Amino acid sequence: MADWLRDERIDAPARAELAAAVRLTARAMAQSAPGSSVEVRVPPFVAVQCISGPRHTRGNPPNVVETDPRTWLLLATGAMDFDSAVAAGRVSASGGRATEVGHWLPVV
């Protein structure tokens, strides 16, 4: 996995390994930043709610962060900065509190 994160030309890891890494890191971040005011989505593998504040229960959440699995793992490991990823369009961060996710990265 580490080689693929350093060089995207290398074959991606097996889907099961990628899914496990994404789920583990997203859930670890949610555990570090408990709450339900921001939803972090890494399709097709995981969506977690995190960061304390008003709880969202119906419809689309007002604060959403969404990215692809490779970008998420780069963020989770500190190989990519959250603000830079948003600026580059690699992360979608909508809602007033979505950017707070950056305070909880990297996870590992």
C-alpha positions as CSV (number, residue, x, y, z in Angstrom):
1,M,0.0,0.0,0.0
2,A,2.8,2.5,0.9
3,D,4.5,2.1,-2.5
4,W,1.2,2.8,-4.3
5,L,0.6,5.9,-2.2
6,R,4.0,7.2,-3.1
7,D,3.7,6.3,-6.8
8,E,0.2,6.0,-8.4
9,R,1.8,4.3,-11.4
10,I,2.2,1.2,-9.3
11,D,-0.7,-1.2,-9.4
12,A,-3.3,-0.5,-6.8
13,P,-3.6,-2.9,-3.9
14,A,-6.3,-5.6,-3.9
15,R,-9.8,-4.2,-3.4
16,A,-10.1,-6.0,0.0
17,E,-6.9,-4.5,1.2
18,L,-7.8,-1.0,0.0
19,A,-11.2,-1.3,1.6
20,A,-9.8,-2.4,4.9
21,A,-7.2,0.5,5.0
22,V,-9.9,3.1,4.1
23,R,-12.4,1.8,6.6
24,L,-9.8,1.5,9.4
25,T,-8.4,5.0,9.0
26,A,-11.9,6.7,8.5
27,R,-13.2,4.9,11.6
28,A,-10.1,5.8,13.6
29,M,-10.6,9.5,12.7
30,A,-14.2,9.3,13.7
31,Q,-13.2,7.8,17.0
32,S,-10.7,10.6,17.6
33,A,-13.2,13.2,16.6
34,P,-16.5,11.9,18.0
35,G,-19.7,13.5,17.0
36,S,-22.0,13.7,14.1
37,S,-21.9,17.2,12.6
38,V,-19.7,16.2,9.6
39,E,-20.0,13.2,7.3
40,V,-16.9,11.9,5.7
41,R,-17.5,9.8,2.6
42,V,-14.9,7.6,0.8
43,P,-17.0,5.8,-1.8
44,P,-17.5,2.9,-2.3
45,F,-16.0,1.9,1.0
46,V,-17.1,4.0,4.0
47,A,-19.0,6.9,5.3
48,V,-18.5,8.1,8.9
49,Q,-19.9,10.9,11.0
50,C,-17.5,12.8,13.2
51,I,-16.8,16.1,15.0
52,S,-19.0,17.2,17.8
53,G,-21.8,19.7,17.2
54,P,-25.4,19.6,16.0
55,R,-26.5,16.1,15.0
56,H,-27.9,15.6,11.6
57,T,-30.6,12.9,11.2
58,R,-32.6,13.4,8.0
59,G,-31.8,14.0,4.3
60,N,-28.4,15.2,3.1
61,P,-26.1,16.3,5.9
62,P,-25.2,20.0,5.8
63,N,-21.4,19.3,6.2
64,V,-19.9,16.7,3.9
65,V,-16.3,15.8,3.0
66,E,-15.9,13.4,0.1
67,T,-12.9,12.0,-1.7
68,D,-11.6,8.9,-3.5
69,P,-9.8,6.1,-1.6
70,R,-6.3,7.0,-2.6
71,T,-6.6,10.6,-1.7
72,W,-8.2,9.7,1.6
73,L,-5.2,7.4,2.5
74,L,-2.8,10.2,1.5
75,L,-4.6,12.5,3.9
76,A,-4.9,9.9,6.6
77,T,-1.1,9.2,6.5
78,G,0.0,12.8,6.3
79,A,1.3,12.5,2.7
80,M,-1.1,15.1,1.6
81,D,-2.4,18.3,3.3
82,F,-6.2,18.7,3.6
83,D,-6.3,22.3,2.5
84,S,-4.1,21.6,-0.5
85,A,-6.3,18.6,-1.5
86,V,-9.4,20.8,-1.3
87,A,-7.8,23.6,-3.3
88,A,-6.7,21.0,-5.9
89,G,-10.2,19.6,-6.2
90,R,-9.3,16.2,-4.9
91,V,-11.5,16.7,-1.9
92,S,-15.1,18.1,-1.9
93,A,-15.8,19.9,1.4
94,S,-19.2,21.4,1.6
95,G,-20.8,23.1,4.6
96,G,-19.4,25.5,7.1
97,R,-17.9,22.9,9.3
98,A,-16.5,20.5,6.7
99,T,-13.0,21.9,6.7
100,E,-12.7,21.0,10.4
101,V,-11.9,17.5,9.3
102,G,-8.4,18.8,8.4
103,H,-7.7,19.4,12.1
104,W,-8.0,15.6,12.7
105,L,-5.6,14.6,10.0
106,P,-3.3,12.8,9.6
107,V,-4.8,9.8,11.4
108,V,-1.6,7.7,11.4
